[in-house]
């Protein structure tokens, strides 16, 4: 099972964006132990490509498999893990 997680934030990253990315990595590590492969990438909220793909959003944001799940908040690792699990079962 592969899941794509995109952390959307400003560049260079602010502390909120860094924390969001760290929490996404923690969730990915926990899920990897269960055989769920999570690929994490960073997107710049100000890039034209990100804006056209996701619309104007506030950062930090998390997109899972191309769908924005969290916007303008710093989610903890357990929230990200739950969202990834939901994306697998839906």
C-alpha positions as CSV (number, residue, x, y, z in Angstrom):
1,X,0.0,0.0,0.0
2,X,1.5,3.3,-1.1
3,X,0.3,6.7,0.1
4,X,1.5,10.1,-1.1
5,X,1.7,12.9,1.5
6,X,2.5,16.4,0.4
7,X,3.4,19.0,3.0
8,X,2.5,22.4,1.6
9,X,4.2,25.4,3.2
10,X,6.3,28.5,2.6
11,X,9.9,28.4,1.4
12,X,12.2,28.7,3.2
13,X,10.1,26.8,5.8
14,X,8.7,28.5,8.9
15,X,8.7,26.7,12.2
16,X,5.0,25.7,11.7
17,X,5.8,24.1,8.4
18,X,8.9,22.4,9.7
19,X,6.9,20.9,12.6
20,X,4.2,19.7,10.2
21,X,6.8,18.0,8.0
22,X,8.4,16.4,11.1
23,X,5.0,15.1,12.3
24,X,4.3,13.7,8.8
25,X,7.6,11.8,9.0
26,X,6.8,10.4,12.4
27,X,3.4,9.2,11.2
28,X,5.1,7.6,8.1
29,X,7.6,5.8,10.3
30,X,4.9,4.3,12.5
31,X,2.9,3.2,9.4
32,X,6.0,1.8,7.7
33,X,6.2,-0.8,10.5
34,X,2.8,-2.0,9.4
35,X,3.9,-2.3,5.7
36,X,2.3,1.0,4.6
37,X,4.7,2.9,2.4
38,X,4.3,6.7,2.8
39,X,6.1,9.0,0.4
40,X,6.5,12.5,1.7
41,X,7.2,15.5,-0.4
42,X,7.3,19.3,0.2
43,X,5.5,21.8,-2.0
44,X,5.9,25.6,-1.9
45,X,2.5,27.2,-1.2
46,X,3.5,30.2,-3.3
47,X,4.5,28.2,-6.5
48,X,2.2,28.6,-9.5
49,X,2.0,24.8,-9.8
50,X,0.8,24.3,-6.2
51,X,-1.7,27.2,-6.5
52,X,-3.2,25.8,-9.7
53,X,-3.3,22.2,-8.3
54,X,-4.8,23.0,-4.9
55,X,-6.1,26.6,-5.1
56,X,-5.1,29.4,-2.8
57,X,-4.5,27.8,0.6
58,X,-3.0,28.9,3.9
59,X,0.0,27.1,5.2
60,X,0.9,24.7,6.5
61,X,-1.3,22.2,4.7
62,X,-1.3,18.5,4.2
63,X,-2.5,16.8,1.0
64,X,-2.9,13.0,1.0
65,X,-3.1,11.3,-2.4
66,X,-3.8,14.7,-4.0
67,X,-6.6,15.8,-1.7
68,X,-6.0,18.6,0.8
69,X,-7.0,17.3,4.3
70,X,-5.6,19.9,6.6
71,X,-5.1,23.6,6.0
72,X,-3.7,26.4,8.2
73,X,-3.0,24.2,11.2
74,X,-0.1,22.2,12.6
75,X,-1.4,18.7,13.0
76,X,0.3,16.3,15.3
77,X,1.6,12.9,14.1
78,X,-1.4,11.0,15.4
79,X,-3.8,13.2,13.3
80,X,-1.7,12.7,10.2
81,X,-1.6,8.9,10.8
82,X,-5.4,8.8,11.2
83,X,-5.9,10.7,7.9
84,X,-3.5,8.4,6.1
85,X,-5.4,5.3,7.4
86,X,-8.7,6.9,6.3
87,X,-7.3,7.5,2.8
88,X,-6.4,3.8,2.5
89,X,-9.8,2.5,3.6
90,X,-11.9,5.0,1.6
